[in-house]
């Protein structure tokens, strides 16, 4: 936080200093000015759809995503976005991605709970959370309705709130409908953990985060023990 606060002020100071060089014809001064500009001018080459997850604070995460026009469902552009979402999902070993999380404010979600993830949980946790395999699913303009209003509270994290988790109540079962990349209407009945994934991703499309629903007393830094063990010398990566 402090680094981001200092940098603009420092950059402005350098820019003002560089501005003095404009008044001289010295080629050395001009090259100095160019060097400072290259160092302190933000690189804007990286544009959405990103290959990383945007983080809480980015306005796109608090914006209601727009529907994909029907005539564009099977377009090259939407396919490109979906491909990037799948790539990011698997790159970061997560189970769901909403388009706003890679910088695109459209109503598209991707979900997958692969068989291999079963090895990441103990048998007791896997069963308690009602986990099961969910094939790769891409849904455009999804609509969710609750079919079982019983609620379950489990720890939940988010790649856009990196390094933290909290207990969140979610409905037991839901029905989700949407359009596939091929333009086919798809309907899925989900329960347990897969229903949780769908509810989490749908929240993203409406500008909501799990922290809006969490039990605040359970909000936890997922690496707090390591922070203590390492004397605070721990970094939370936003890349992979």
Buried (B, 14 or more C-beta within 10 A) or exposed (E): EEEEEEEEEEBEEBBEEBEEBEEEEEEEBBEBBEEBEEEBEEEEEEEBBBBBBBBEEBEBBBEEBEEBEEEEBBEEEBBEBBBBBBBBBBEBEBBBBBBBBBBBBBBBBBBBBEEEBEEEBEEEEBEBBBBBEBEEBBBBBBEBEBBEEEEBEBBBBBBBBBBBBBBBEBBBBBBBBBBBBEEEEBEBEBBBBBBBBBBBBBBBBEBBBBBEBBEEEEEBEEBEEEEEEEEEEBEEEEEE
